[in-house]
Amino acid sequence: MDSNKIKDMAIRHVEKVVLGIFVCVSGFLVYQAMQLPDFTKQPTRLRDDANRVKNEVDDDHTDEIIPLRELSNFDILTRTKKTLEAVDPVPTYDLAEWQEIPRNDAFKRRDPQLYAPLALKMSGVIGTMAIRSKDGQYELAELEPADPVVVVEEKKTRPKRKPRRSRRGGDPSMEGMGMEGMGMEDMGLGGEMAGMMDGAEGGMMDMMGGMTPAGPPVRRLDPQDNMSIYQVPASLSDFKTGAPMKAAPMVARFIAGTAVIPHKAIYNAFRTALADSTNYRPQDRDTPKYWNFQVQRADVTDRPVDQIAEGDWVVRKDRVFHTQVAAVVWAGTAPELVPSDYRDDLLTMWIPPMLLDDYSNFVLHPMIPMISKLELELQNKPILETVNPFERINEDGTFKGIDINRTDVNLNATTGNPMMPGMRDMEGMATSSSPYGFAGVEANPVEHKLIRFYDFDYSFDKDSPKPGRKYVYRIRVSVKDPNFPDNPLLQPLAKTLHPESYERVSALQAKAEKDYAPVRARGGRDPISKFRQFERWTPWSEPSDPVSLPTENTVLAGPVVPAAVKTMKWQGRNVPFAKNEPTGKMVVSKFDTALKTRVPMQIEATEGTVLSKTADSADVIDPLTLEIKKLPKAKITNRTTVIALEGGNPLQIVTNDEMKEPGQYLLFKDNGELDVSDEIDDMQQYRIYSFAEERGE
């Protein structure tokens, strides 16, 4: 059969094939149904079967399951001795068969990561500061007042007289003017009236000359020229006895340091390590609380910085020493320039009570703003956004985003005990609201907080910085340990600690108990916090740039008079030559340790001038009273030499421009360094110490 016939047959008989398959399946299903058992049961029979099963369950089958126990010889003494035998420490099982259950430490307290201070900036400072004195006597106050200054009158060219106009026509510029607008000549009384006025003035001077003068007038520095905003407190007292004291000047020479701590990064590290743990307490334990700082110094006078060994670092004074000196020695403190948002009472040391000089150059840091965080936020808002200041006021009258618990440093107001951390004395200190430093939750922490410290040249300290030496510094900061706080009542439970933290804290706990045991045995009352190592230290900062103590001599640049240049003809060419050399005015000063102030003198300098001078007298400023005193037989010895100077030429930016190039001096300083002094940079201090305003310059 061919394929076409097979296809034709399948098409004609397909219905028959389907019907046959349906009949076969139906017969199979009927057969399977006939093989099922009969489920018809009688209810009475089912009830009887259930009762029989229940009775069999309730019957006592103990004798069938547990055989009857037979008495045997039991020796209790032998069994007791066997229980007292040592157990074999070697396990009889294979340790490899045991599998450790994975631990979930996601909610355990970890140790927050700490970050090193950044951008350490050092400055050498010399100046006069106010200290406490029993009697307030100092040598400068005994000097006589300075002589009056001879005023230099500038020669002014008299303007040309305008041609007289007829009164009938009038001069528009004279309208509305009275007698002041007319000259003597206009009134026809020119020469005669002028002579009468001169005669009257001469007679008055003769009469005053015959009177006995009451004394020379006391010269004082204009308060606007006082570059320091420090003011002596109204009252001072001895810290120990409470006896009244007075302020006196002292020449202070020190190295000041500023750095920043990455506060926001540390705050976020605390939150990451502790926020998900049990008993999270950010208000008093689990936020960063800075406690102390440590400063180290290395001498790099004769070696580069990269060759410093670990043993070359010398430990300098910490926060406690700075606090004690400020409370006992300083006559208060200078007003703070940094907003409280970026300071910490235990890291930002107070500003010394500097007199006369501007202290902003060594107490500020370029990474710290000089306006508050709120002001900075308002400045950064879009211009089109309307700022409603009342939106920041809470119902209780406080401002949103401002911590009202932190005391701003009002350095001349409140009382306190400077021997305690965070507390300050009554003539220029402030009292912190918490003995643990800043505590609380910050919604938006500031990026950095300021660290400020000093390294004073004290005569009693053998390790104090020495003149002529170069030093580098490094600093680190301590934070109170949230997993091992100083207060045992705040100690977190051991089960809440991460294994690594638990191991560290357990060692600290054991050491504290061991150190405190003798105190407890003798009934002492020392606080246990004294024996708890609750400080965690950040890494050390990078070493600072080299810095030195400044010398006692200071040089201030003034104006330069350029050389007079003349042009001559030589071989058909114009050849300029200087008829004289350029000269410049400078003020050289020296801090006198006996007078406790700066002794300034003005010098006419040229190339090669050594800036030393001896004079019959010099005018010195009393830094406390601003009176100008006369110092007889003044002498300044300074090895600084002028190598070159330039400036003083007319700028001629516009027609009839009287502006001149600022004076610049290349100096070989007494410490062996080359330096450039600029008239623009020194202008304010130069005019103060040269008494330019009084001289009419």
C-alpha positions as CSV (number, residue, x, y, z in Angstrom):
1,M,0.0,0.0,0.0
2,D,1.3,3.4,-0.9
3,S,1.3,6.4,1.4
4,N,-1.6,8.1,-0.4
5,K,-4.0,5.2,0.3
6,I,-3.0,5.0,3.9
7,K,-3.8,8.7,4.4
8,D,-7.1,8.4,2.6
9,M,-8.1,5.4,4.8
10,A,-7.1,7.3,8.0
11,I,-9.3,10.2,7.0
12,R,-12.3,8.0,6.3
13,H,-12.1,5.9,9.5
14,V,-10.9,8.4,12.1
15,E,-14.3,8.6,13.9
16,K,-14.3,4.8,14.4
17,V,-10.9,4.9,15.9
18,V,-11.8,7.6,18.4
19,L,-15.0,5.7,19.4
20,G,-13.0,2.5,20.0
21,I,-10.6,4.3,22.3
22,F,-13.5,5.9,24.3
23,V,-15.2,2.4,24.8
24,C,-11.9,0.8,26.1
25,V,-11.3,3.6,28.7
26,S,-14.9,3.5,30.0
27,G,-14.7,-0.3,30.5
28,F,-11.4,0.1,32.4
29,L,-12.9,2.6,34.8
30,V,-16.0,0.4,35.5
31,Y,-13.7,-2.5,36.3
32,Q,-11.7,-0.4,38.8
33,A,-14.9,0.7,40.6
34,M,-16.0,-2.8,41.0
35,Q,-12.8,-3.7,42.8
36,L,-13.3,-1.0,45.6
37,P,-14.1,-2.4,49.2
38,D,-17.5,-2.0,50.8
39,F,-17.5,1.0,53.2
40,T,-20.9,0.3,54.6
41,K,-20.5,-0.1,58.5
42,Q,-23.0,-0.4,61.3
43,P,-23.0,2.5,63.9
44,T,-23.4,0.1,66.8
45,R,-20.4,-1.9,65.8
46,L,-18.3,1.3,65.4
47,R,-19.1,2.5,68.9
48,D,-18.2,-0.9,70.4
49,D,-14.8,-0.8,68.7
50,A,-14.0,2.6,70.0
51,N,-14.9,1.7,73.6
52,R,-12.7,-1.4,73.4
53,V,-9.7,0.6,72.2
54,K,-10.2,3.2,75.0
55,N,-10.3,0.5,77.7
56,E,-7.1,-1.1,76.3
57,V,-5.3,2.3,76.5
58,D,-6.5,3.0,80.1
59,D,-5.4,-0.4,81.5
60,D,-2.1,-0.6,83.4
61,H,0.6,-2.3,81.3
62,T,3.5,-1.6,83.6
63,D,4.3,-5.3,84.4
64,E,4.4,-6.1,80.8
65,I,6.7,-3.2,79.9
66,I,9.0,-2.9,83.0
67,P,10.2,-6.1,84.5
68,L,10.2,-6.5,88.3
69,R,13.4,-5.1,89.8
70,E,15.4,-7.6,91.9
71,L,17.5,-6.5,94.9
72,S,21.3,-6.6,94.4
73,N,24.3,-5.9,96.6
74,F,24.8,-2.1,96.4
75,D,27.9,-0.7,98.1
76,I,27.3,3.0,98.7
77,L,30.8,3.7,100.0
78,T,32.4,2.2,96.8
79,R,30.1,4.3,94.6
80,T,30.9,7.4,96.6
81,K,34.6,7.0,96.2
82,K,34.2,6.4,92.5
83,T,32.4,9.8,92.1
84,L,35.4,11.5,93.7
85,E,37.8,10.2,91.2
86,A,39.2,12.7,88.6
87,V,37.6,12.7,85.3
88,D,39.8,12.0,82.3
89,P,40.3,15.5,80.6
90,V,40.8,13.9,77.2
91,P,37.4,13.6,75.6
92,T,36.5,10.2,74.2
93,Y,34.7,11.7,71.2
94,D,36.2,13.1,68.0
95,L,36.3,16.9,68.1
96,A,36.1,17.0,64.3
97,E,32.6,15.8,64.5
98,W,31.4,18.9,66.3
99,Q,30.2,21.9,64.2
100,E,30.3,25.5,65.5
101,I,27.0,27.3,65.4
102,P,27.5,30.6,63.6
103,R,27.3,33.6,65.9
104,N,25.2,36.7,65.1
105,D,27.1,39.7,66.4
106,A,25.2,42.3,64.5
107,F,23.7,43.8,67.6
108,K,26.8,43.7,69.8
109,R,28.6,46.8,71.1
110,R,31.8,47.4,69.2
111,D,34.6,49.9,69.8
112,P,34.0,53.0,67.7
113,Q,36.8,54.0,65.3
114,L,38.8,57.1,66.2
115,Y,40.5,59.5,63.8
116,A,43.7,61.5,64.2
117,P,43.7,65.3,64.4
118,L,44.2,67.1,61.2
119,A,46.1,70.1,59.8
120,L,48.4,70.9,62.8
121,K,49.4,74.6,62.5
122,M,52.1,76.1,64.7
123,S,53.1,79.7,65.3
124,G,55.9,81.3,67.3
125,V,54.6,84.2,69.4
126,I,56.2,86.9,71.5
127,G,54.2,89.7,73.2
128,T,53.0,91.2,76.4
129,M,50.3,89.5,78.4
130,A,48.6,90.4,81.7
131,I,49.3,88.3,84.8
132,R,48.2,88.5,88.4
133,S,50.3,90.5,90.8
134,K,50.0,91.1,94.6
135,D,50.7,94.8,94.4
136,G,50.4,95.6,90.7
137,Q,53.8,97.4,90.6
138,Y,56.0,97.2,87.6
139,E,59.0,99.2,86.5
140,L,57.4,100.8,83.4
141,A,54.7,102.5,85.5
142,E,57.4,104.5,87.4
143,L,58.8,106.2,84.2
144,E,58.0,109.8,83.4
145,P,55.5,110.7,80.8
146,A,56.9,111.1,77.3
147,D,57.6,114.5,75.8
148,P,55.1,116.1,73.4
149,V,55.5,115.1,69.8
150,V,56.6,117.7,67.3
151,V,53.9,117.8,64.7
152,V,55.2,117.8,61.1
153,E,53.1,120.2,59.1
154,E,52.7,119.5,55.5
155,K,53.4,122.3,53.1
156,K,50.2,122.9,51.2
157,T,50.2,125.0,48.0
158,R,47.7,127.9,48.2
159,P,45.1,127.6,45.6
160,K,45.0,130.4,43.0
161,R,42.6,133.2,43.7
162,K,39.6,133.3,41.5
163,P,38.9,136.7,39.7
164,R,36.5,138.9,41.6
165,R,33.1,139.2,40.2
166,S,30.7,142.1,40.5
167,R,28.2,141.9,43.3
168,R,25.5,142.8,41.0
169,G,26.0,139.8,38.8
170,G,26.9,137.6,41.8
171,D,28.7,134.4,42.0
172,P,26.5,131.3,42.0
173,S,28.9,129.6,44.4
174,M,28.3,132.4,47.0
175,E,24.5,132.1,47.1
176,G,23.3,131.2,50.6
177,M,26.6,132.1,52.2
178,G,27.0,134.5,55.1
179,M,30.1,136.3,56.3
180,E,32.1,133.0,56.3
181,G,31.9,132.9,52.5
182,M,33.7,136.2,52.1
183,G,37.4,136.8,52.5
184,M,38.9,139.8,54.4
185,E,39.8,141.4,51.1
186,D,36.2,141.2,49.9
187,M,35.2,143.3,52.9
188,G,37.9,145.9,52.3
189,L,39.6,145.0,55.6
190,G,42.3,142.7,54.4
191,G,45.7,143.8,55.8
192,E,44.5,145.9,58.7
193,M,42.2,143.2,60.1
194,A,44.8,140.5,59.7
195,G,47.3,142.6,61.6
196,M,44.9,143.1,64.4
197,M,44.2,139.4,64.7
198,D,47.9,138.5,64.7
199,G,48.5,141.1,67.5
200,A,45.6,139.7,69.6
201,E,46.9,136.2,69.2
202,G,50.4,137.2,70.2
203,G,49.2,139.0,73.3
204,M,47.2,135.9,74.3
205,M,50.3,133.7,73.9
206,D,52.3,136.2,76.1
207,M,49.7,136.0,78.8
208,M,49.7,132.2,78.8
209,G,53.5,132.1,78.8
210,G,53.5,134.1,82.1
211,M,51.3,131.5,83.8
212,T,52.8,128.5,85.6
213,P,51.9,125.3,83.7
214,A,50.2,122.5,85.6
215,G,52.5,119.9,84.0
216,P,53.1,118.3,80.6
217,P,50.0,116.6,79.2
218,V,49.9,112.9,79.4
219,R,50.2,111.2,76.1
220,R,48.1,108.2,75.5
221,L,47.7,105.7,72.7
222,D,44.5,106.1,70.8
223,P,42.2,103.2,71.9
224,Q,41.5,102.5,68.3
225,D,45.2,101.6,67.9
226,N,44.9,98.9,70.6
227,M,44.8,95.8,68.4
228,S,43.9,93.5,71.3
229,I,40.2,93.4,72.5
230,Y,41.2,92.0,75.9
231,Q,40.3,94.1,78.9
232,V,41.5,93.7,82.4
233,P,38.7,92.3,84.6
234,A,37.2,94.6,87.2
235,S,38.5,92.4,90.0
236,L,41.2,89.8,90.5
237,S,41.8,87.5,93.4
238,D,44.4,84.9,94.5
239,F,43.2,81.4,93.6
240,K,44.2,79.8,96.9
241,T,43.6,82.6,99.5
242,G,41.1,84.7,97.7
243,A,43.1,87.8,98.5
244,P,42.6,90.7,96.0
245,M,45.2,91.0,93.3
246,K,46.1,93.4,90.5
247,A,47.1,93.0,86.9
248,A,50.7,93.5,85.7
249,P,52.4,93.0,82.3
250,M,54.8,90.2,81.4
251,V,56.7,89.4,78.3
252,A,55.4,86.0,77.1
253,R,57.2,83.9,74.5
254,F,55.6,80.7,73.4
255,I,54.7,78.4,70.5
256,A,50.9,78.2,69.9
257,G,49.3,75.3,68.1
258,T,45.9,74.8,66.5
259,A,44.5,71.7,64.8
260,V,41.1,70.2,64.0
261,I,39.5,67.0,65.2
262,P,37.1,65.4,62.6
263,H,34.2,65.5,64.9
264,K,31.5,64.5,62.4
265,A,33.4,61.4,61.3
266,I,34.0,60.3,65.0
267,Y,30.3,61.0,65.9
268,N,29.2,58.9,62.9
269,A,31.6,56.1,64.0
270,F,30.0,56.1,67.5
271,R,26.6,55.8,65.9
272,T,27.6,53.0,63.6
273,A,29.3,51.0,66.4
274,L,26.6,51.5,69.1
275,A,23.3,52.6,67.7
276,D,22.0,49.1,67.0
277,S,23.1,47.6,70.3
278,T,21.1,46.9,73.4
279,N,20.7,49.8,75.9
280,Y,21.9,52.5,73.5
281,R,22.4,55.7,75.5
282,P,23.5,58.6,73.4
283,Q,22.5,61.3,75.9
284,D,25.2,60.4,78.5
285,R,27.5,57.6,77.2
286,D,27.3,56.6,73.6
287,T,28.3,59.9,71.9
288,P,31.9,61.2,71.7
289,K,33.0,63.1,74.8
290,Y,36.5,64.5,74.4
291,W,38.5,64.4,77.6
292,N,42.1,65.3,77.1
293,F,44.9,65.9,74.6
294,Q,48.6,65.0,74.6
295,V,51.3,67.1,72.9
296,Q,54.7,65.8,71.9
297,R,57.6,67.8,70.5
298,A,60.8,66.8,68.6
299,D,63.9,68.9,67.9
300,V,64.8,69.1,64.2
301,T,67.4,71.8,64.3
302,D,70.2,69.4,63.1
303,R,68.2,66.8,61.2
304,P,65.3,66.4,58.8
305,V,61.8,65.5,59.9
306,D,61.8,62.1,58.3
307,Q,64.7,61.0,60.5
308,I,62.9,61.4,63.8
309,A,62.8,58.3,65.9
310,E,60.1,57.4,68.4
311,G,62.4,58.1,71.3
312,D,63.0,61.7,70.1
313,W,59.5,62.9,71.0
314,V,59.3,64.8,74.2
315,V,56.0,64.9,76.1
316,R,54.7,68.5,76.7
317,K,52.0,69.8,78.9
318,D,48.4,68.6,78.7
319,R,45.0,70.1,79.4
320,V,45.2,70.0,83.2
321,F,48.5,72.0,83.3
322,H,47.1,74.6,80.9
323,T,44.0,74.9,83.1
324,Q,46.0,75.4,86.3
325,V,48.3,78.0,84.8
326,A,45.4,80.0,83.4
327,A,43.6,80.0,86.7
328,V,46.6,80.9,88.9
329,V,48.8,83.0,86.7
330,W,46.8,84.7,84.0
331,A,44.8,87.9,84.7
332,G,41.7,86.4,83.1
333,T,41.5,85.4,79.4
334,A,41.0,87.2,76.2
335,P,37.6,87.1,74.4
336,E,37.1,84.1,72.2
337,L,37.0,84.5,68.4
338,V,35.7,81.1,67.5
339,P,32.0,80.3,67.8
340,S,31.0,77.8,70.4
341,D,29.7,75.3,67.8
342,Y,33.3,74.6,66.8
343,R,34.9,74.5,70.2
344,D,35.1,72.0,73.0
345,D,35.8,73.1,76.6
346,L,38.3,70.3,77.1
347,L,40.1,70.6,73.8
348,T,40.1,74.4,72.9
349,M,42.3,76.1,75.4
350,W,41.5,79.7,76.3
351,I,43.2,82.6,74.8
352,P,46.0,84.3,76.9
353,P,45.3,87.9,78.0
354,M,47.5,89.4,75.3
355,L,48.0,93.2,75.5
356,L,48.2,95.7,72.5
357,D,48.9,93.1,69.8
358,D,46.4,91.2,67.6
359,Y,46.1,87.6,68.7
360,S,43.9,86.3,65.9
361,N,46.9,85.0,63.9
362,F,47.7,82.2,66.4
363,V,44.2,81.3,67.9
364,L,42.3,80.7,64.6
365,H,42.5,77.9,62.1
366,P,41.7,78.1,58.4
367,M,39.4,75.0,58.6
368,I,37.2,76.5,61.4
369,P,34.5,79.1,60.4
370,M,34.3,82.4,62.3
371,I,30.5,82.4,62.2
372,S,28.1,80.1,64.0
373,K,26.6,77.0,62.3
374,L,23.2,78.6,62.2
375,E,24.6,81.7,60.5
376,L,26.5,79.5,58.0
377,E,23.3,77.5,57.2
378,L,21.4,80.8,56.6
379,Q,24.1,82.0,54.3
380,N,24.0,78.8,52.3
381,K,20.3,78.9,51.7
382,P,19.1,79.7,48.2
383,I,18.5,83.4,47.6
384,L,14.9,82.9,46.5
385,E,14.0,80.9,49.6
386,T,12.3,83.0,52.3
387,V,13.7,82.4,55.7
388,N,11.3,82.8,58.6
389,P,13.4,83.1,61.8
390,F,10.4,82.2,64.0
391,E,10.4,78.7,62.5
392,R,13.5,78.0,64.5
393,I,11.9,78.8,67.8
394,N,10.5,76.0,70.0
395,E,7.5,76.3,72.2
396,D,9.7,76.8,75.3
397,G,11.4,79.8,73.6
398,T,14.7,77.9,72.7
399,F,16.1,77.8,69.2
400,K,16.0,74.6,67.2
401,G,19.3,73.1,66.4
402,I,21.1,74.9,69.2
403,D,22.3,73.0,72.2
404,I,21.1,75.0,75.3
405,N,22.9,72.7,77.7
406,R,26.4,73.6,76.5
407,T,27.8,76.7,78.2
408,D,29.3,79.2,75.8
409,V,32.7,80.5,77.0
410,N,32.1,83.8,78.6
411,L,35.6,84.4,79.7
412,N,35.2,87.2,82.1
413,A,32.0,86.3,84.0
414,T,31.3,83.1,86.0
415,T,32.9,81.2,88.8
416,G,34.2,77.8,89.1
417,N,37.1,75.5,90.1
418,P,39.8,75.3,87.4
419,M,41.4,72.3,89.1
420,M,38.4,70.2,88.0
421,P,38.0,69.3,84.3
422,G,35.7,71.7,82.4
423,M,35.7,74.2,85.3
424,R,37.2,77.7,85.2
425,D,38.1,80.4,87.7
426,M,36.1,83.5,88.4
427,E,38.1,86.3,86.7
428,G,37.8,85.1,83.1
429,M,36.7,81.5,83.0
430,A,33.4,79.6,82.3
431,T,31.8,76.6,84.0
432,S,30.9,73.7,81.8
433,S,27.4,72.3,82.3
434,S,28.7,68.8,82.6
435,P,31.9,67.3,84.2
436,Y,32.0,64.9,81.3
437,G,32.3,67.5,78.6
438,F,29.8,67.7,75.8
439,A,27.0,65.1,75.9
440,G,23.9,64.7,73.8
441,V,22.5,63.8,70.4
442,E,23.5,66.0,67.5
443,A,21.2,66.0,64.5
444,N,23.8,67.5,62.2
445,P,27.3,67.5,63.8
446,V,29.8,70.0,62.6
447,E,32.6,68.8,60.4
448,H,35.5,69.8,62.7
449,K,36.1,71.1,66.2
450,L,39.1,73.3,67.2
451,I,42.1,72.0,69.2
452,R,44.2,74.8,70.7
453,F,47.3,74.5,73.0
454,Y,50.5,76.3,73.9
455,D,54.1,75.5,74.7
456,F,55.4,78.3,76.9
457,D,59.0,79.2,77.5
458,Y,58.9,79.0,81.3
459,S,62.1,79.5,83.2
460,F,61.2,76.8,85.7
461,D,60.7,74.1,83.0
462,K,63.9,72.5,81.8
463,D,62.1,71.1,78.7
464,S,60.5,74.3,77.6
465,P,61.3,75.4,74.0
466,K,64.6,77.2,73.6
467,P,65.4,80.2,71.3
468,G,67.3,79.3,68.1
469,R,66.0,75.7,68.0
470,K,63.6,74.3,65.5
471,Y,60.8,72.0,66.5
472,V,58.0,69.9,65.1
473,Y,54.9,68.9,67.1
474,R,52.2,66.2,67.0
475,I,49.0,65.8,69.0
476,R,46.4,63.2,69.9
477,V,43.1,63.4,71.7
478,S,41.4,61.1,74.1
479,V,37.7,60.2,74.1
480,K,35.8,58.6,76.9
481,D,35.4,54.9,76.3
482,P,31.6,54.1,75.8
483,N,32.3,50.4,76.6
484,F,34.3,51.1,79.7
485,P,33.2,54.5,81.1
486,D,34.7,56.1,84.2
487,N,31.3,55.8,86.0
488,P,30.7,52.1,86.9
489,L,27.0,52.8,86.9
490,L,27.1,53.3,83.1
491,Q,29.1,50.1,82.5
492,P,27.4,48.1,79.7
493,L,26.5,44.5,80.4
494,A,29.1,42.0,79.3
495,K,26.7,40.1,77.2
496,T,26.0,43.2,75.0
497,L,29.7,43.5,74.0
498,H,31.3,42.2,70.9
499,P,33.9,39.5,71.6
500,E,36.8,41.7,70.7
501,S,35.4,44.5,72.9
502,Y,34.6,42.1,75.7
503,E,38.2,40.8,75.7
504,R,39.6,44.4,75.9
505,V,37.1,45.5,78.6
506,S,37.6,42.4,80.7
507,A,41.4,43.1,80.9
508,L,40.7,46.8,81.9
509,Q,38.1,45.6,84.5
510,A,40.5,43.2,86.1
511,K,43.2,45.8,86.3
512,A,40.9,48.4,87.8
513,E,39.8,45.9,90.5
514,K,43.4,44.9,91.2
515,D,44.5,48.6,91.6
516,Y,41.4,49.5,93.7
517,A,41.8,46.5,96.1
518,P,44.3,48.1,98.5
519,V,42.1,51.2,98.7
520,R,39.1,49.2,99.6
521,A,41.1,47.2,102.1
522,R,42.2,50.2,104.1
523,G,38.7,51.8,103.9
524,G,39.7,54.6,101.5
525,R,37.2,56.8,99.8
526,D,39.0,57.4,96.5
527,P,36.5,57.2,93.6
528,I,36.9,54.0,91.6
529,S,36.9,56.2,88.4
530,K,40.4,57.2,89.4
531,F,41.5,53.6,88.8
532,R,39.6,53.0,85.6
533,Q,41.4,53.5,82.3
534,F,38.4,55.0,80.6
535,E,40.3,57.0,77.9
536,R,40.7,55.8,74.4
537,W,43.3,57.7,72.4
538,T,43.1,58.7,68.7
539,P,46.2,58.0,66.5
540,W,48.9,60.7,66.5
541,S,48.5,63.5,64.0
542,E,51.1,64.1,61.3
543,P,54.1,66.1,62.4
544,S,53.7,69.9,61.9
545,D,56.0,72.1,59.9
546,P,59.1,73.2,61.7
547,V,58.6,76.2,64.0
548,S,60.9,78.3,66.3
549,L,60.5,80.8,69.1
550,P,60.6,84.3,67.8
551,T,63.5,86.5,68.9
552,E,63.0,89.6,71.1
553,N,63.7,91.9,68.2
554,T,60.9,92.9,65.8
555,V,61.3,94.9,62.5
556,L,58.4,96.9,60.9
557,A,58.7,98.2,57.4
558,G,57.8,101.7,56.5
559,P,57.8,103.9,53.4
560,V,60.8,104.1,51.0
561,V,62.2,107.2,49.3
562,P,63.7,106.1,46.0
563,A,67.0,107.2,44.7
564,A,67.2,110.5,42.7
565,V,68.0,109.5,39.2
566,K,69.6,111.8,36.7
567,T,70.2,111.2,33.0
568,M,73.5,112.1,31.3
569,K,74.7,112.1,27.7
570,W,77.6,109.7,27.1
571,Q,78.7,108.7,23.7
572,G,75.4,109.8,22.2
573,R,73.3,107.8,24.6
574,N,71.2,108.7,27.6
575,V,72.7,107.0,30.7
576,P,70.8,107.2,34.0
577,F,72.7,107.2,37.2
578,A,71.6,107.6,40.8
579,K,72.7,110.7,42.6
580,N,72.0,109.0,46.0
581,E,70.9,105.6,47.3
582,P,67.3,104.8,48.3
583,T,66.4,105.2,52.0
584,G,63.6,103.8,54.0
585,K,61.9,104.4,57.4
586,M,61.7,101.4,59.6
587,V,60.7,100.7,63.2
588,V,62.9,98.3,65.1
589,S,61.7,97.2,68.5
590,K,62.8,95.0,71.3
591,F,60.8,93.3,74.1
592,D,62.4,94.5,77.3
593,T,62.1,91.8,79.9
594,A,62.6,94.4,82.7
595,L,60.0,96.9,81.4
596,K,57.7,94.1,80.3
597,T,56.9,95.9,77.0
598,R,58.1,96.6,73.5
599,V,60.8,99.4,73.1
600,P,60.4,100.9,69.6
601,M,62.8,103.2,67.7
602,Q,62.6,104.6,64.2
603,I,65.6,104.1,61.9
604,E,66.5,105.6,58.5
605,A,67.8,102.6,56.7
606,T,69.8,102.1,53.5
607,E,71.4,99.0,51.9
608,G,73.8,97.5,54.4
609,T,72.2,99.2,57.5
610,V,72.4,97.1,60.7
611,L,69.2,97.7,62.6
612,S,70.6,98.7,65.9
613,K,70.3,102.0,67.5
614,T,71.1,104.0,70.7
615,A,69.2,107.1,71.6
616,D,68.9,109.5,74.5
617,S,65.3,108.4,75.0
618,A,62.6,106.4,73.5
619,D,58.8,106.5,73.7
620,V,57.3,103.3,75.1
621,I,53.7,102.3,75.5
622,D,52.4,101.1,78.8
623,P,50.3,98.1,77.7
624,L,47.9,98.3,80.6
625,T,47.1,102.0,80.8
626,L,48.1,102.9,77.2
627,E,50.1,105.8,78.5
628,I,53.2,106.7,76.6
629,K,56.3,106.8,78.8
630,K,59.8,108.2,78.3
631,L,62.6,105.6,78.5
632,P,66.0,107.3,79.0
633,K,69.2,105.9,77.4
634,A,67.4,103.5,75.2
635,K,69.4,101.0,73.3
636,I,68.5,98.2,70.8
637,T,71.0,95.7,69.7
638,N,69.8,93.9,66.6
639,R,72.0,92.0,64.1
640,T,69.3,92.1,61.4
641,T,70.8,93.7,58.3
642,V,69.1,95.4,55.3
643,I,70.3,93.8,52.1
644,A,68.1,95.6,49.6
645,L,65.1,97.9,49.5
646,E,62.9,99.3,46.8
647,G,59.6,101.1,46.3
648,G,58.4,104.7,46.7
649,N,58.1,105.4,43.0
650,P,54.8,107.0,41.8
651,L,52.3,104.5,40.5
652,Q,50.7,107.0,38.1
653,I,47.7,104.8,37.6
654,V,45.6,107.9,36.9
655,T,46.4,111.5,36.2
656,N,47.7,113.4,39.2
657,D,47.9,110.1,41.2
658,E,49.8,110.6,44.4
659,M,50.0,106.9,45.3
660,K,53.4,105.3,45.5
661,E,54.8,101.8,45.3
662,P,54.9,100.2,48.8
663,G,58.3,99.8,50.4
664,Q,59.9,96.4,50.4
665,Y,63.0,95.3,52.3
666,L,65.1,92.2,51.9
667,L,66.5,91.4,55.4
668,F,69.1,89.1,56.8
669,K,67.6,88.4,60.2
670,D,69.4,87.9,63.4
671,N,68.3,84.2,63.4
672,G,70.2,83.6,60.1
673,E,67.1,83.6,57.9
674,L,66.3,85.7,54.9
675,D,63.0,87.6,55.1
676,V,61.1,90.1,53.1
677,S,59.3,92.9,55.0
678,D,56.5,94.7,53.2
679,E,55.1,98.1,54.0
680,I,51.6,97.0,53.4
681,D,51.7,94.1,55.8
682,D,53.4,96.2,58.6
683,M,51.5,99.4,58.0
684,Q,49.2,99.4,61.0
685,Q,51.8,98.4,63.5
686,Y,54.4,100.7,61.9
687,R,52.1,103.7,62.3
688,I,51.3,102.8,65.9
689,Y,54.9,102.4,67.1
690,S,56.2,105.3,65.1
691,F,53.4,107.5,66.5
692,A,52.7,108.6,62.9
693,E,49.3,110.0,63.8
694,E,50.7,112.2,66.5
695,R,53.4,113.4,64.2
696,G,50.9,114.3,61.4
697,E,52.4,111.8,59.0
